[in-house]
């Protein structure tokens, strides 16, 4: 496929433009401030995490309970409006044992990221989180787990208000 350059008018940039500071040059501090709105569904989800609860939204068209909650069902293109309080328990669908951190640094205590099917949420709504409080060789797919919450006074309305999920039977 060929594209004629005339179809996309603009100003071509060259390396010299960047090096000479003709573009993208910000002397000193930009001092830019911003705020970010997470949206209606995520706002309540995060607030409920601070309260120590997991919540989802039900789609009235297909009946699925979406977790994390979304304002629209991506299958039906219908708005969701019925909040559902979910359990903080679930089943490990898959997991990995990681001996390196995100920056490729070796770590002494391995992390165990996992996808957890939360009880009450619909199929394929796996929540990505960590498994903890158990030796890595005792973790298994299909294992039932429960959220280990931060103390209430330390919660911030973040998914990290759950420290990790830990097996209900060890
Ligand atoms: Zn739906």
Boltz pocket constraint, residues with backbone or C-beta under 6 A from the ligand:
constraints:
  - pocket:
      binder: B
      contacts: [[A, 59], [A, 60], [A, 61], [A, 62], [A, 63], [A, 64], [A, 73], [A, 74], [A, 75], [A, 76], [A, 77], [A, 78]]
      max_distance: 6.0
